[in-house]
Amino acid sequence: MSFSVLATAASFALASLAGGPTAVETQHKVSTATAHFSGSAVAFSEGSELKYRVTGKLKLVCETGDTKATARFEHGSPFAHTAEVSCAAGKDVLDVDVTGKLLANRKLAVRLGVWNFKTSWGGDKTYVLGM
């Protein structure tokens, strides 16, 4: 790994611990479609509660135009979900802007669900958000 990559990773980690945005990215592929989420998350206080906000884009790429699939982005603990995207033209990308309660350990869990003929969950990731 080069020095510049290490320096970038270190500065990103410090910014995250200092309360800067944390990059959130995950992907889940099934036989006929691939769901992808890319965005960022921040932690903040609201009264006595610790909360998070995730913003980004959820996208579903289908292998063919007649693929019948949907995808869902889930976040938090327990998981909450946003609206779904589908393979239909104009409904395959969704702007995501969600908030939720963050546990004391500041861990944010995310995952993707894709439905074609059966439900498939994947792309599970956990991020620790700074304050």
C-alpha positions in Angstrom: 0.0 0.0 0.0 1.4 3.4 -0.9 2.1 6.2 1.5 -0.5 8.4 0.0 -3.2 5.7 0.4 -2.2 5.2 4.0 -2.2 9.0 4.7 -5.6 9.4 3.1 -7.0 6.5 5.1 -5.6 7.9 8.3 -6.9 11.4 7.7 -10.3 9.9 6.8 -10.4 7.9 10.0 -9.4 10.9 12.1 -12.1 13.1 10.4 -14.7 10.4 11.1 -13.7 10.2 14.8 -13.9 14.0 14.9 -17.5 14.0 13.7 -16.9 14.3 9.9 -19.0 12.4 7.5 -18.3 8.6 7.1 -18.5 7.1 3.7 -21.1 4.4 3.5 -21.0 2.0 0.5 -22.4 -1.5 0.0 -23.5 -3.8 -2.8 -25.5 -7.0 -3.1 -25.8 -9.1 -6.3 -28.3 -11.8 -7.1 -28.6 -13.8 -10.4 -30.6 -11.1 -12.2 -29.8 -7.8 -10.6 -27.3 -5.8 -8.5 -28.2 -3.3 -5.8 -25.8 -0.6 -4.8 -25.8 2.1 -2.1 -23.3 4.9 -2.0 -23.5 7.8 0.4 -22.4 9.1 3.8 -23.4 9.1 7.4 -23.0 11.5 10.3 -23.7 11.2 14.0 -25.3 14.1 16.0 -27.0 14.8 19.3 -30.6 15.8 19.6 -31.4 16.6 23.1 -30.1 13.7 25.2 -30.3 11.2 22.2 -27.5 10.3 19.9 -28.7 10.0 16.3 -27.4 9.3 12.8 -28.3 10.6 9.4 -27.6 8.7 6.2 -27.8 10.3 2.8 -26.9 8.9 -0.6 -28.3 6.9 -3.6 -29.8 3.5 -3.9 -29.5 2.0 -7.3 -30.7 -1.2 -8.9 -29.1 -2.5 -12.1 -31.0 -5.3 -13.8 -29.6 -7.7 -16.4 -32.5 -7.3 -18.8 -35.4 -4.9 -19.3 -38.0 -7.5 -18.3 -36.3 -8.5 -15.0 -38.8 -8.3 -12.2 -36.7 -7.3 -9.1 -36.8 -4.7 -6.3 -34.2 -3.6 -3.8 -34.3 -2.1 -0.3 -31.7 -0.3 1.8 -31.9 -1.0 5.5 -30.2 0.8 8.3 -30.0 1.0 12.1 -30.5 -1.5 14.9 -33.1 -2.8 14.7 -33.2 -2.4 10.9 -35.5 0.2 9.4 -36.0 0.5 5.7 -36.4 3.2 3.0 -38.6 3.0 0.0 -37.8 0.4 -2.6 -36.3 0.7 -6.1 -37.2 -1.5 -9.0 -36.1 -2.4 -12.5 -38.7 -0.2 -14.0 -37.4 2.8 -16.0 -37.2 5.9 -13.9 -37.7 3.9 -10.7 -34.3 2.3 -10.5 -32.5 5.1 -8.5 -33.7 6.6 -5.2 -32.3 9.5 -3.2 -32.0 8.3 0.4 -32.1 10.7 3.4 -32.9 8.9 6.6 -32.3 9.4 10.3 -32.4 7.0 13.3 -31.3 6.5 16.9 -27.6 5.6 17.3 -26.6 3.3 20.1 -24.0 4.4 22.6 -21.3 2.4 20.8 -21.9 4.7 17.7 -22.2 1.6 15.4 -24.4 2.0 12.4 -25.4 -1.2 10.6 -26.6 -1.2 6.9 -27.6 -3.9 4.5 -29.4 -4.4 1.2 -32.3 -6.7 0.3 -33.0 -7.8 -3.3 -36.1 -9.6 -4.4 -36.4 -11.4 -7.7 -37.9 -14.8 -7.2 -37.0 -15.0 -3.5 -35.6 -12.6 -0.9 -31.8 -12.2 -0.6 -30.1 -10.1 2.0 -26.4 -9.1 1.7 -23.9 -6.3 1.7 -24.0 -6.2 5.5 -21.6 -3.5 6.8 -21.1 -1.8 10.2 -19.6 1.7 10.6 -18.5 3.5 13.7 -19.6 7.1 13.5 -17.6 9.9 15.2 -19.1 12.9 17.1 
